[in-house]
Amino acid sequence: MVIEADRSGALDLQRQVLLYAGNVVIAQGTMVLRAETVELRETAQGFRTAVATGKPATQATWRQKRDGIDETVEGRADRIEFDGRADTLRLVGNSQVRRLRGSSVADEITGDVIVWDNVAEVFSVQGGTRSVSNPSGRVRAVLSPRAETPATAPAAPAAPAASSPDLRPSRSLGGGSR
């Protein structure tokens, strides 16, 4: 994990709390979190939790490439909360999540609170708060069709059955005895 900030940073080893402020960037693997301030905690069991907050003109952002496929999930909100034990990400306040296939937007979800459960691969969204970007306060999802799978080659014709005097096609639809 790499953490950078423009202004201040403090690590409290006794309480396992890390505080950074001023254009904070945290990178770990393919995950990048950007915010005005970040508070990162580590539990005795080794799990991490983080709260990242934006500033009035700039929201906190998160971006991560999904394992094994050419998809990236990115989100933005006034506050982003990460729970390493539950493997969830909670975006709070004017939230937006986009799923990208390659560089094209595949799906987009907006609402007041969006929760991404990485284990179950499920997004849930709540509405309620009216904002400039969402004056009605409604939740919204724009979903694209699944990517087409390459056409498979037609199956080879089955080999003709060996001719047998006991096997004959039925001459009627009833299928009764011969």
C-alpha positions as CSV (number, residue, x, y, z in Angstrom):
1,M,0.0,0.0,0.0
2,V,1.3,3.4,-1.0
3,I,-0.1,6.6,0.6
4,E,0.7,10.1,-0.5
5,A,-0.7,13.5,0.6
6,D,0.0,17.2,0.0
7,R,-0.3,18.4,3.6
8,S,-0.1,16.3,6.7
9,G,0.1,12.7,7.7
10,A,0.2,11.0,11.1
11,L,0.5,7.3,12.2
12,D,-0.6,6.3,15.7
13,L,1.0,3.0,16.2
14,Q,-0.6,2.5,19.6
15,R,-4.2,2.7,18.2
16,Q,-3.3,1.6,14.6
17,V,-4.8,4.8,13.1
18,L,-3.4,6.6,10.1
19,L,-4.6,10.1,9.2
20,Y,-3.7,12.0,6.0
21,A,-5.0,15.3,4.6
22,G,-4.6,17.2,1.4
23,N,-5.2,15.5,-1.9
24,V,-4.6,12.0,-0.5
25,V,-3.9,9.1,-2.9
26,I,-3.8,5.5,-1.7
27,A,-2.8,2.8,-4.1
28,Q,-2.8,-0.9,-3.5
29,G,-2.6,-3.3,-6.4
30,T,-5.2,-2.1,-9.0
31,M,-7.2,-0.1,-6.4
32,V,-6.7,3.7,-6.2
33,L,-8.6,5.9,-3.6
34,R,-8.4,9.7,-3.8
35,A,-9.8,12.1,-1.2
36,E,-9.2,15.3,0.7
37,T,-8.8,13.4,3.9
38,V,-8.4,9.7,4.8
39,E,-8.6,7.9,8.1
40,L,-7.3,4.3,7.9
41,R,-7.6,1.9,10.8
42,E,-6.3,-1.6,11.3
43,T,-8.0,-4.1,13.7
44,A,-6.2,-6.5,15.9
45,Q,-7.2,-9.2,13.5
46,G,-5.4,-7.4,10.6
47,F,-8.5,-6.1,8.8
48,R,-8.5,-2.5,7.6
49,T,-11.3,0.1,7.6
50,A,-11.0,3.5,5.9
51,V,-13.1,6.6,5.7
52,A,-12.3,9.0,2.8
53,T,-13.9,12.4,2.5
54,G,-13.9,14.8,-0.3
55,K,-14.1,18.6,-0.1
56,P,-17.1,20.7,-1.2
57,A,-16.0,21.1,-4.8
58,T,-14.3,17.6,-5.2
59,Q,-15.7,14.3,-4.2
60,A,-13.7,11.3,-3.0
61,T,-13.1,8.7,-5.7
62,W,-12.3,5.0,-5.9
63,R,-11.3,2.8,-8.8
64,Q,-10.4,-0.8,-9.1
65,K,-9.9,-3.4,-11.9
66,R,-11.8,-6.6,-11.4
67,D,-9.9,-9.8,-11.3
68,G,-9.9,-12.0,-14.3
69,I,-11.9,-9.8,-16.7
70,D,-11.4,-6.6,-18.6
71,E,-13.7,-4.6,-16.3
72,T,-13.1,-1.7,-13.9
73,V,-15.4,-0.4,-11.3
74,E,-15.1,3.3,-10.3
75,G,-17.1,5.4,-7.9
76,R,-17.4,8.8,-6.4
77,A,-19.2,10.3,-3.4
78,D,-18.9,12.9,-0.7
79,R,-17.6,10.1,1.6
80,I,-16.4,6.6,0.9
81,E,-16.2,4.0,3.6
82,F,-14.3,0.7,3.2
83,D,-14.7,-2.3,5.5
84,G,-12.0,-4.9,4.8
85,R,-13.5,-7.6,7.0
86,A,-16.9,-7.5,5.2
87,D,-15.2,-6.6,1.9
88,T,-17.7,-3.8,1.2
89,L,-17.4,-0.3,0.0
90,R,-20.1,2.3,1.0
91,L,-20.4,5.5,-1.0
92,V,-22.4,8.2,0.9
93,G,-23.7,11.5,-0.5
94,N,-24.3,12.2,-4.2
95,S,-22.9,8.8,-5.0
96,Q,-22.2,7.4,-8.5
97,V,-20.7,4.0,-9.5
98,R,-19.8,3.1,-13.1
99,R,-18.7,-0.3,-14.4
100,L,-16.4,0.0,-17.4
101,R,-15.7,-2.8,-20.0
102,G,-12.4,-1.8,-21.4
103,S,-12.7,2.0,-21.6
104,S,-16.5,2.0,-22.3
105,V,-19.1,2.6,-19.7
106,A,-21.3,-0.5,-19.3
107,D,-23.4,0.3,-16.3
108,E,-24.0,3.4,-14.1
109,I,-25.8,3.7,-10.8
110,T,-26.6,7.0,-9.0
111,G,-28.2,7.6,-5.6
112,D,-27.5,8.9,-2.2
113,V,-25.9,5.8,-0.8
114,I,-24.4,2.9,-2.8
115,V,-23.0,-0.2,-1.2
116,W,-20.7,-2.6,-3.2
117,D,-20.5,-6.1,-1.7
118,N,-17.4,-7.4,-3.4
119,V,-17.9,-11.0,-2.1
120,A,-21.5,-11.3,-3.4
121,E,-20.7,-9.0,-6.4
122,V,-23.9,-7.0,-5.6
123,F,-24.6,-3.3,-5.6
124,S,-27.4,-1.8,-3.6
125,V,-28.5,1.8,-3.9
126,Q,-30.6,4.1,-1.7
127,G,-32.1,7.5,-2.7
128,G,-33.6,10.3,-0.7
129,T,-31.3,13.2,-0.8
130,R,-31.9,15.9,-3.4
131,S,-28.8,17.4,-5.0
132,V,-27.7,19.5,-7.9
133,S,-26.8,16.3,-9.8
134,N,-30.0,14.5,-8.7
135,P,-32.7,17.1,-8.1
136,S,-35.5,14.5,-7.6
137,G,-33.5,12.4,-5.1
138,R,-34.4,9.3,-7.0
139,V,-32.1,6.4,-7.6
140,R,-31.1,5.6,-11.1
141,A,-29.5,2.7,-12.9
142,V,-28.5,2.6,-16.6
143,L,-27.6,-0.9,-17.5
144,S,-26.0,-2.2,-20.8
145,P,-26.6,-5.6,-22.3
146,R,-24.1,-8.2,-21.4
147,A,-21.1,-8.4,-23.8
148,E,-21.8,-10.8,-26.6
149,T,-19.9,-14.0,-26.5
150,P,-18.1,-15.1,-29.6
151,A,-20.2,-17.3,-31.8
152,T,-19.4,-21.0,-31.3
153,A,-18.8,-23.3,-34.2
154,P,-21.8,-25.3,-35.2
155,A,-21.8,-28.8,-33.8
156,A,-20.7,-31.5,-36.1
157,P,-23.5,-33.6,-37.4
158,A,-24.0,-36.8,-35.5
159,A,-22.8,-39.9,-37.1
160,P,-25.6,-41.9,-38.6
161,A,-26.9,-44.7,-36.4
162,A,-26.0,-48.2,-37.3
163,S,-28.7,-49.7,-39.3
164,S,-30.7,-52.2,-37.2
165,P,-33.7,-54.2,-38.3
166,D,-35.3,-53.5,-34.8
167,L,-35.0,-49.7,-34.9
168,R,-37.4,-47.9,-37.2
169,P,-38.8,-44.4,-37.2
170,S,-42.3,-44.1,-36.0
171,R,-44.9,-43.6,-38.7
172,S,-47.4,-41.8,-36.5
173,L,-47.4,-39.1,-33.8
174,G,-49.1,-41.3,-31.2
175,G,-46.0,-43.3,-30.5
176,G,-48.0,-46.4,-29.7
177,S,-46.8,-50.0,-30.0
178,R,-46.0,-51.5,-33.3
